[in-house]
Amino acid sequence: MTRNKWSDLRVRTASAVVLLIVFLVALSAGRIGILFFGFVVIVAMQWELAQIFGLSGRRLFAVTAVAVLGWLPIVIQPLVLNAGLMLPTVAGYLPILIGAALVRSQRGIYACYGAFLTFGIVSFWYIALNFGSFGISVLAVLVVLSDISGYLAGRMIGGPKFWPSISPKKTWSGTIAGWIFTGVFGAVLVYYSGMIWMIPVAIFVAFGSQVGDISESWIKRRMGVKDSSNLIPGHGGFLDRFDGFIGGAGVLGITSAIFFT
């Protein structure tokens, strides 16, 4: 039984290490590296989302091509972001609108979840533009800390399931562990910054990450798929790996705009 619980840990860890290295390289490259990282992630996510909803062949290619063309100018001409985030928001909705027109069913769900992804990645870029690598690093630590603590607590402690019909592996013990450990990290940020609100913000980011994770699980359940793709061994696809990151970015983007503007 124990072996089954931890059977995927080695592959998950290896993939996580590779992703961490790529992420650190992107951070070291500054704003352009962060923008390009976000570009790869959102295009892959929108490709996977279209696949989940049954698009293939020319229809899938059309959605992916529009996603690439819509987001690419933001990477090759990042200065356009200095004027605000209207352009990336509009660009992000184009493939979603086209995809919603092409899918044969569940168009409203496709459009709503696609809007959620767009909001998350725009928030990610907002954090990058206003707080640089430090802001993105804080986001990454909070999301990863919530994910890892939830994964370990869920397998070591177990207990009642959080939402068994949607995500049968997630437990209340893992969910609460994510809040606790991110709250502790928030306390560390308070110690160095003196901003007491960093504790609730950290916990809310963890909650946003968990909402992103649950939302993607619900989408997959509804569409009858196990993983969004097989692009990341041990994790499934980019949606499976970065769904929480997108949710956390949305929360941190909103709270940052409230407290710093």
C-alpha positions in Angstrom: 0.0 0.0 0.0 2.8 2.4 0.9 4.6 1.7 -2.3 1.4 2.6 -4.3 1.1 5.9 -2.4 4.6 7.0 -3.4 5.0 5.2 -6.7 4.8 8.4 -8.7 7.1 10.5 -6.5 10.3 9.8 -8.4 9.0 10.8 -11.8 7.1 13.8 -10.3 10.3 14.9 -8.6 12.5 14.6 -11.7 10.0 16.6 -13.8 9.7 19.2 -11.0 13.5 19.6 -10.9 13.6 20.2 -14.7 10.7 22.7 -14.5 12.5 24.4 -11.6 15.7 24.8 -13.6 13.8 26.2 -16.6 11.9 28.6 -14.3 15.2 29.8 -12.7 16.7 30.3 -16.1 13.7 32.4 -17.0 14.0 34.5 -13.8 17.7 35.0 -14.4 17.0 36.4 -17.9 14.9 39.2 -16.3 11.6 40.5 -17.7 12.0 39.0 -21.2 12.7 35.6 -19.7 9.6 35.8 -17.5 7.5 37.0 -20.5 8.7 34.1 -22.7 8.1 31.6 -19.9 4.5 32.8 -19.6 4.1 32.7 -23.3 5.1 29.1 -23.6 2.9 28.1 -20.6 -0.3 29.9 -21.8 0.1 28.7 -25.4 0.5 25.1 -24.2 -2.5 25.5 -21.9 -4.7 26.8 -24.6 -3.6 24.0 -26.9 -4.4 21.4 -24.2 -7.8 23.1 -23.4 -8.8 22.9 -27.0 -7.9 19.2 -27.1 -9.8 18.4 -23.9 -12.9 19.9 -25.5 -12.5 17.7 -28.5 -10.8 19.9 -31.1 -8.3 18.2 -33.4 -6.8 18.6 -36.8 -7.3 21.9 -38.5 -9.5 23.2 -35.7 -6.9 22.6 -33.1 -4.2 24.1 -35.3 -6.3 27.2 -35.8 -6.8 27.8 -32.1 -3.1 27.1 -31.4 -2.0 29.4 -34.2 -4.2 32.3 -33.0 -2.8 31.7 -29.5 0.8 31.9 -30.7 0.1 35.0 -32.9 -1.9 36.7 -30.2 0.7 36.3 -27.4 3.9 36.5 -29.4 4.0 40.3 -29.9 4.1 40.7 -26.1 7.3 38.7 -25.9 9.1 40.2 -28.9 7.9 43.7 -28.1 7.6 43.8 -24.3 7.6 47.6 -24.1 4.0 47.6 -25.3 3.2 46.4 -21.8 4.3 49.7 -20.4 1.1 51.2 -21.7 -0.9 48.7 -19.6 -2.3 45.2 -19.9 -5.2 45.9 -22.3 -3.3 44.4 -25.3 -2.4 41.1 -23.6 -5.9 40.8 -22.3 -7.5 41.2 -25.7 -4.9 39.0 -27.3 -5.5 36.3 -24.8 -9.3 36.2 -25.4 -8.9 35.8 -29.2 -8.0 32.0 -29.2 -10.7 31.5 -26.5 -13.4 33.1 -28.6 -12.4 31.1 -31.7 -12.1 27.9 -29.7 -15.6 28.5 -28.2 -17.0 28.9 -31.7 -15.4 25.7 -32.9 -16.1 23.3 -30.0 -19.3 21.3 -30.5 -20.5 21.3 -26.8 -19.8 22.9 -23.5 -19.0 26.3 -25.1 -19.8 28.3 -22.1 -17.5 26.3 -19.8 -14.8 26.5 -22.4 -15.1 30.2 -22.6 -15.3 30.7 -18.8 -12.3 28.6 -18.1 -10.3 30.1 -20.9 -11.1 33.5 -19.5 -9.8 32.3 -16.1 -6.5 31.2 -17.8 -6.2 34.6 -19.5 -6.8 36.5 -16.3 -4.2 34.3 -14.5 -1.4 34.9 -17.1 -2.1 38.6 -17.3 -1.9 38.8 -13.5 1.4 36.8 -13.8 2.8 39.5 -16.1 1.4 42.3 -14.0 3.4 40.9 -11.0 6.5 40.5 -13.2 6.3 44.1 -14.6 5.7 45.7 -11.2 7.7 43.5 -8.8 10.2 41.8 -11.1 11.8 38.5 -10.4 11.2 38.9 -6.6 7.4 39.1 -7.0 7.4 36.0 -9.3 9.7 34.1 -6.9 7.3 34.8 -4.0 4.4 33.6 -6.1 6.3 30.4 -7.1 7.3 29.7 -3.5 3.7 30.1 -2.2 2.2 27.9 -5.0 4.9 25.2 -4.7 4.8 25.2 -0.9 1.0 24.8 -1.0 1.2 22.0 -3.5 4.1 20.0 -1.8 2.7 20.4 1.7 -0.7 19.3 0.5 0.7 16.4 -1.4 2.8 15.1 1.6 0.1 15.8 4.2 -2.6 14.1 2.1 -0.5 10.9 1.8 0.9 10.9 5.3 -2.2 11.9 7.2 -5.0 11.1 4.9 -8.5 11.6 6.3 -11.7 13.0 4.7 -11.6 13.9 1.1 -11.9 17.5 0.1 -14.2 17.0 -2.9 -14.1 13.3 -3.8 -16.4 13.5 -6.8 -14.1 16.1 -8.5 -10.6 15.3 -7.1 -10.6 12.0 -5.2 -6.9 12.3 -4.1 -7.2 15.6 -2.4 -7.9 15.6 1.4 -8.8 18.2 3.9 -5.6 17.5 5.7 -3.6 18.4 2.6 -5.7 21.5 1.9 -5.3 22.9 5.5 -1.5 22.0 5.4 -1.2 24.2 2.4 -2.8 27.1 4.3 -0.6 26.6 7.3 2.7 26.4 5.5 2.0 29.3 3.2 0.9 31.3 6.3 4.3 30.5 7.9 6.1 31.8 4.8 3.9 34.9 4.9 5.1 35.4 8.5 8.7 35.2 7.2 7.8 37.9 4.7 6.3 40.0 7.5 9.5 39.7 9.5 11.6 41.2 6.6 9.0 43.6 5.2 7.0 44.7 8.3 3.8 44.4 6.3 1.4 42.3 8.5 -1.0 41.7 5.6 1.4 39.4 4.0 0.2 36.5 6.1 -3.5 36.6 4.9 -2.3 37.3 1.4 -0.1 34.3 1.4 -3.0 32.1 2.6 -5.3 33.6 0.0 -2.7 32.8 -2.7 -2.7 29.2 -1.5 -6.4 29.2 -1.6 -6.4 30.6 -5.2 -3.9 27.9 -6.2 -6.2 25.2 -4.8 -9.2 26.7 -6.6 -7.2 26.6 -9.8 -6.3 23.0 -9.2 -9.9 22.0 -8.4 -11.3 23.9 -11.3 -9.1 22.1 -13.8 -10.0 18.8 -12.1 -13.6 19.6 -12.6 -13.1 20.4 -16.2 -11.3 17.1 -16.8 -14.0 15.1 -15.0 -16.7 16.8 -17.0 -15.0 16.1 -20.3 -13.9 12.5 -19.3 -10.2 12.9 -19.5 -7.5 11.9 -16.9 -4.7 14.3 -17.9 -4.6 17.5 -20.0 -1.8 15.9 -22.0 1.4 13.9 -21.5 3.8 16.7 -22.1 5.2 16.6 -18.5 6.0 13.1 -17.2 4.5 12.5 -13.8 2.4 15.6 -13.9 0.3 15.2 -17.1 0.3 18.4 -19.0 0.8 22.1 -18.5 -2.7 22.6 -17.3 -2.2 19.8 -14.7 1.1 21.4 -13.5 0.3 25.1 -13.7 -3.4 25.3 -13.0 -2.6 26.2 -9.4 0.0 28.7 -10.5 -2.6 30.5 -12.6 -5.1 30.6 -9.7 -2.4 31.8 -7.3 -1.2 34.5 -9.8 -4.8 35.8 -10.1 -5.1 36.2 -6.3 -1.7 37.8 -5.9 -2.2 40.1 -8.8 -5.5 41.4 -7.4 -4.1 41.8 -3.8 -0.9 43.5 -5.2 -3.0 46.0 -7.1 -5.1 46.8 -4.0 -2.2 47.2 -1.6 0.4 48.9 -3.9 -1.7 51.2 -6.1 
